[in-house]
Amino acid sequence: MSSLRGQLLEMLIEPGVLPEELRWRVLETVQPSNRPRRMTYEEFLAWADEDTCAEWVNGEVVMHSPASDHHQDISDFLTSILRAFVETRRLGIIRSAPFQMRLAHSGREPDLLYLAYEHLERRKGTYLDGPADLVIEIMSPESAARDRGEKFYEYAEAGIPEYWLIDPLREQADFYQLDAGGRYRSALPDAEGIYRSKVLPGFWLRVDWLWQLPPVLEVVRQLGLV
């Protein structure tokens, strides 16, 4: 980020600089102040730029905090191994934030999403027009209630088959798979701490990798991709 606003945002995400509540209020002030109270999704896409931390919900703009360094470590790790897997198996595409996903009443920006090849018609120039096949959210203190509340029900209603919730502070990962009734059911790792994806056939994740962040090449080898 080269702008003054970008430099201020980077300062605010440093742990311990400000109490979380005060940090949020200052962030709202630093973010662009000329946003309309209400707008269409098309207007939102035209208004928001790459430095704008926001989502669109029921016609309104919802601001959120920039990602922390630890958050980005986990995001980059997952992006690397998932992209290697889906490209090698020719299953689809992986997108990491910032990339919008438009649902019935919201435009969300998941930390990561997977879209199967059979649904590629949903991919537009700057957003996904419809649900992904897998959504991953990496929580922060500011986003936890939203990720476990609003988004949990929105993603289930939209028919997203699989939803991962990763909490770096607690070192906890929760995995949910959509049942026949359209509700998320918890999918637990096995006795060895390995989670097996339903929408990515053959993909498995040792949950401890999320906190240990081993070299990507080592993981790719364990997954049998090289």
Beta strands, then each sheet from edge to edge (+ up, - down):
strand 1: 54-57
strand 2: 60-63
strand 3: 92-96
strand 4: 100-102
strand 5: 106-108
strand 6: 112-116
strand 7: 127-129
strand 8: 134-138
strand 9: 162-167
strand 10: 172-178
strand 11: 184-186
strand 12: 194-196
strand 13: 204-206
sheet 1: 2+ 1- 5+ 4- 7-
sheet 2: 3+ 6- 8+ 9+ 10- 11+
sheet 3: 12+ 13-
end
